[in-house]
Amino acid sequence: MVKKLVLLAVLALALPMAAFASSQIDFSNSGGTLSGSNSGLSLSGSTLIGVKGLNGGGLITGSNLGSVSFSTGALASGDLMSGGTFAAGGSFTITGNGTNGIPNGVIFSGTFSGPVTWIMTPEANGTHIYELIGAISGPGAVGATVQLTFNTGKGYFNGSVGVSSGDTNLTVPEPGTLSLLGTGLIGLAGVIRRKLSLS
């Protein structure tokens, strides 16, 4: 009986720690066109130029490692010229092309899991800088993206603008963590089942 209680206590302590073990992957993109209307914003033609932490590795850079594309939900508040919020939904895809050790094919595919913030910052010289910030999630990963920096000059966003740079950070549970969590849950279920059958 004491052994069971010790085992149960160990499992109870191990599971929360296992759930927090994860790895961080950072993606950088450059170029492309951000287009939009009140129906939503979309990024196309943006090139993946840097990846850090993929499969536990270091920084991988190149002039063309793949692509980053997305679409948001519809405009929920504010406006395209001065900033606002877009609804959750849409899509977010990062694709590799097999260069420099990057996988060939879809690396991440998900959606915006919450509202997407569209921020306009006026600069002292009369130009306007826009930023798009939102949380994303997909199978096995959650993260945040900041697609920036586009300067519309002295005018405002008018439906299409070139993107200077973007950054996406994903948190992915490590495979060992997932198996440890699964094993712990199976063990815990077995102990509970046995306890109930003895009663």
Secondary structure, 3 states (H helix, E strand, C coil): CHHHHHHHHHHHHHHHHHHHCEEEEEEEEECCEEEEECCEEEEEEEEEEEEECHHHCCEEEEEEEEEEEEECCCEEEEECCCEEEECCEEEEEEEEECHHHCCEEEEEEEEECCCEEEEEEECCCCCEEEEEEEEEEECCEEEEEEEEEEECCCCCCCCEEECCEEEEEEEEECHHHHHHHHHHHHHHHHHHHHHHHHC
